[in-house]
Amino acid sequence: MVLALMFLAAVAMLSLPQARAASATFGWLPLWLAGLPATAWLALAVARRRAAAA
């Protein structure tokens, strides 16, 4: 699910010029579109690794 969100964020950034712009409300939108799903994916990977080690 998280990888699908990362893919959709990449498609949105490449397809929509507004997705690559900065916003006064949300800041730098590509960070929100791609960065948050990527950090969620990394957090899941770390949690799974720690659960497997325990």
Secondary structure, DSSP 8 states (H G I E B T S, - for coil): -HHHHHHHHHHHHHH-GGGGSEETTTEEHHIIIIIHHHHHHHHHHHHHHHHHH-
